[in-house]
């Protein structure tokens, strides 16, 4: 087994798996690997993972979610062995995108709640505070208006479906009059709602409370390492 004989793409995949394991304690999914190393096709990721298996760098458990482990080797890249704690993971639908910037139109106010198996992501139960998995959905963030709240472009937010919020909650809201959606902190001020960004370069948005439809409250943020 010679690390130097791996392709540049396979080295990037191996390094990403290691960095993901070091940060999270469980392996990434094929989709997460593809996003991290700029491979759009999951079949291409799968092909390269199989090559890493053939060359002895990783092991894969068939039919097991996140079923990857790194095989410890005597190379310049010391690769620790980790296992995926599958029992502690929940599947959550990735329902679409949301703007953490100025409100932008989306295809529908339901945030695209129709999804298939390929649109599921896995979330540690410890991140969602005992919430019912059937109440959860995920959205990928575009824009940087919530950057000071540690929500950046490309992050995935996990939300609980609900139509009410307390002041200070970070929420996904549909602005019915505008036909737009946004991610902001919520503050009810009389007959108006202040949608507050977490970016000193951006101003709050004031909207008639009757036009604000809360879709969900943010419980957690997932970030892909690059």
C-alpha positions as CSV (number, residue, x, y, z in Angstrom):
1,X,0.0,0.0,0.0
2,X,1.7,3.2,-1.2
3,X,0.0,6.5,-0.5
4,X,2.0,8.2,-3.2
5,X,0.4,5.9,-5.9
6,X,-3.0,7.3,-5.2
7,X,-4.5,9.8,-7.6
8,X,-4.7,13.4,-6.6
9,X,-8.5,12.9,-6.3
10,X,-8.2,9.9,-4.1
11,X,-5.7,11.7,-1.8
12,X,-8.2,14.6,-1.4
13,X,-10.9,12.1,-0.6
14,X,-8.8,10.3,2.0
15,X,-7.7,13.6,3.6
16,X,-11.3,14.8,3.8
17,X,-12.5,11.6,5.4
18,X,-9.7,12.0,8.0
19,X,-10.5,15.6,8.7
20,X,-14.2,14.9,9.0
21,X,-13.6,12.0,11.4
22,X,-11.3,14.2,13.5
23,X,-14.0,16.9,13.8
24,X,-17.2,14.9,14.1
25,X,-16.2,11.5,15.3
26,X,-18.1,9.6,12.6
27,X,-17.5,9.2,8.8
28,X,-18.9,11.5,6.1
29,X,-21.6,10.4,3.5
30,X,-20.8,10.0,-0.2
31,X,-22.7,13.2,-0.8
32,X,-20.6,15.1,1.8
33,X,-17.4,13.7,0.3
34,X,-18.5,14.8,-3.2
35,X,-19.3,18.3,-2.0
36,X,-16.0,18.6,-0.2
37,X,-13.8,17.5,-3.2
38,X,-15.9,19.1,-5.9
39,X,-17.3,15.8,-7.5
40,X,-20.9,16.2,-8.6
41,X,-21.5,12.6,-9.3
42,X,-22.0,10.2,-6.4
43,X,-21.1,7.3,-8.7
44,X,-17.6,8.9,-9.2
45,X,-17.2,9.3,-5.5
46,X,-18.2,5.6,-5.1
47,X,-15.7,4.5,-7.7
48,X,-12.9,6.3,-6.0
49,X,-13.9,4.9,-2.6
50,X,-13.9,1.4,-4.0
51,X,-10.4,2.1,-5.3
52,X,-9.3,3.1,-1.8
53,X,-10.8,-0.1,-0.5
54,X,-8.9,-2.2,-3.1
55,X,-5.6,-0.5,-2.1
56,X,-6.2,-1.1,1.6
57,X,-6.7,2.5,2.8
58,X,-10.3,2.2,3.9
59,X,-12.9,-0.4,4.7
60,X,-16.6,-0.1,3.8
61,X,-19.6,-1.8,5.4
62,X,-22.2,-2.7,2.8
63,X,-25.8,-1.4,3.4
64,X,-24.6,0.6,6.4
65,X,-25.1,4.3,6.5
66,X,-21.8,6.2,6.8
67,X,-20.2,2.7,6.7
68,X,-16.6,3.9,6.3
69,X,-13.5,3.3,8.4
70,X,-9.9,4.3,7.8
71,X,-7.3,1.6,8.0
72,X,-4.3,2.5,10.1
73,X,-1.1,2.5,8.1
74,X,2.6,3.3,8.3
75,X,2.6,6.3,6.0
76,X,3.3,10.0,6.2
77,X,-0.4,10.3,6.7
78,X,-1.1,8.4,10.0
79,X,-4.8,7.4,9.6
80,X,-6.7,6.5,12.8
81,X,-9.5,3.9,12.8
82,X,-13.0,5.2,13.5
83,X,-16.4,3.6,13.4
84,X,-19.8,5.3,12.6
85,X,-22.1,5.4,15.6
86,X,-25.2,4.7,13.4
87,X,-27.6,4.4,16.3
88,X,-27.0,8.0,17.2
89,X,-27.8,9.4,13.7
90,X,-31.2,10.6,12.4
91,X,-32.1,11.0,8.7
92,X,-33.4,14.5,7.9
93,X,-34.7,15.7,4.5
94,X,-32.7,18.4,2.8
95,X,-35.6,20.3,1.4
96,X,-33.9,23.1,-0.5
97,X,-32.1,26.4,-0.1
98,X,-32.7,29.5,1.9
99,X,-31.2,32.9,1.6
100,X,-29.2,34.3,4.6
101,X,-29.1,37.7,2.8
102,X,-31.8,39.9,1.3
103,X,-35.0,37.9,0.8
104,X,-35.1,36.1,-2.5
105,X,-38.0,34.2,-4.3
106,X,-38.2,30.5,-3.9
107,X,-40.3,28.0,-5.8
108,X,-42.9,27.7,-3.1
109,X,-43.7,28.6,0.4
110,X,-43.5,25.0,1.5
111,X,-39.7,25.1,0.9
112,X,-40.0,22.0,-1.2
113,X,-41.0,19.5,1.4
114,X,-41.2,16.7,-1.2
115,X,-38.0,14.8,-1.3
116,X,-36.6,11.4,-2.1
117,X,-34.0,9.1,-0.4
118,X,-31.1,10.9,-2.1
119,X,-32.1,14.1,-0.4
120,X,-31.7,12.8,3.1
121,X,-28.8,13.8,5.3
122,X,-27.8,12.3,8.6
123,X,-27.6,14.3,11.8
124,X,-26.4,13.3,15.3
125,X,-29.3,13.1,17.8
126,X,-27.2,15.1,20.2
127,X,-27.5,18.1,17.9
128,X,-31.3,18.3,17.9
129,X,-32.2,18.2,21.6
130,X,-34.6,15.3,21.5
131,X,-36.8,16.8,18.7
132,X,-39.1,14.4,16.9
133,X,-37.4,13.5,13.6
134,X,-40.7,13.8,11.8
135,X,-40.7,17.5,12.6
136,X,-37.3,18.2,11.2
137,X,-36.1,19.4,7.8
138,X,-32.8,20.9,6.5
139,X,-32.0,23.8,4.2
140,X,-28.7,24.8,2.6
141,X,-27.8,28.4,3.3
142,X,-26.9,31.0,0.6
143,X,-25.7,34.5,1.5
144,X,-23.9,35.8,4.6
145,X,-26.3,37.9,6.6
146,X,-26.1,35.5,9.5
147,X,-22.3,35.1,9.5
148,X,-21.9,36.5,13.1
149,X,-24.4,33.9,14.3
150,X,-21.9,31.3,12.9
151,X,-24.1,30.5,9.8
152,X,-22.1,30.8,6.6
153,X,-22.7,30.4,2.9
154,X,-23.0,26.6,2.1
155,X,-23.9,25.6,5.6
156,X,-26.8,23.3,6.2
157,X,-29.3,24.3,8.9
158,X,-31.5,21.8,10.7
159,X,-34.9,23.2,11.6
160,X,-38.0,22.1,13.5
161,X,-41.2,22.8,11.7
162,X,-43.3,25.3,13.6
163,X,-45.3,28.4,12.9
164,X,-44.5,30.4,16.0
165,X,-41.3,31.9,17.4
166,X,-40.0,33.8,20.4
167,X,-38.0,37.0,20.1
168,X,-34.4,36.2,19.3
169,X,-35.2,32.8,17.6
170,X,-33.4,32.2,14.3
171,X,-36.1,31.2,11.9
172,X,-36.9,30.5,8.3
173,X,-39.8,32.8,7.2
174,X,-41.9,33.1,4.1
175,X,-43.0,36.7,3.4
176,X,-46.3,36.1,1.7
177,X,-46.8,39.6,0.3
178,X,-43.4,39.6,-1.3
179,X,-43.4,36.0,-2.3
180,X,-39.9,35.7,-0.8
181,X,-38.2,33.8,1.9
182,X,-35.2,34.5,4.2
183,X,-33.3,33.3,7.3
184,X,-33.1,35.9,10.1
185,X,-33.6,36.4,13.8
186,X,-37.2,37.1,14.7
187,X,-38.4,40.0,16.9
188,X,-42.1,41.0,17.2
189,X,-42.5,44.7,17.7
190,X,-46.1,45.8,17.9
191,X,-47.8,45.2,14.5
192,X,-44.4,44.7,12.8
193,X,-41.8,42.0,12.8
194,X,-38.1,42.9,12.7
195,X,-36.1,40.3,10.8
196,X,-32.6,41.0,12.2
197,X,-29.4,39.9,10.3
198,X,-26.3,38.9,12.1
199,X,-24.0,41.0,9.9
200,X,-23.0,44.6,10.8
201,X,-23.0,45.5,7.1
202,X,-26.8,44.7,6.7
203,X,-29.9,46.5,8.0
204,X,-32.9,44.8,9.6
205,X,-36.0,44.1,7.5
206,X,-39.3,45.4,8.9
207,X,-42.5,43.6,7.8
208,X,-46.2,43.7,8.7
209,X,-46.6,40.8,11.2
210,X,-49.6,39.5,9.2
211,X,-47.2,38.9,6.2
212,X,-44.7,36.8,8.1
213,X,-45.2,33.1,8.0
214,X,-42.7,31.2,10.1
215,X,-41.7,27.9,8.6
216,X,-39.3,26.6,11.2
217,X,-36.8,27.4,13.9
218,X,-33.1,26.6,13.6
219,X,-31.8,23.9,16.0
220,X,-28.4,23.2,14.6
221,X,-25.9,24.1,11.9
222,X,-23.8,21.6,9.9
223,X,-20.7,22.7,8.1
224,X,-18.8,20.9,5.4
225,X,-15.0,21.0,5.7
226,X,-13.0,22.0,2.6
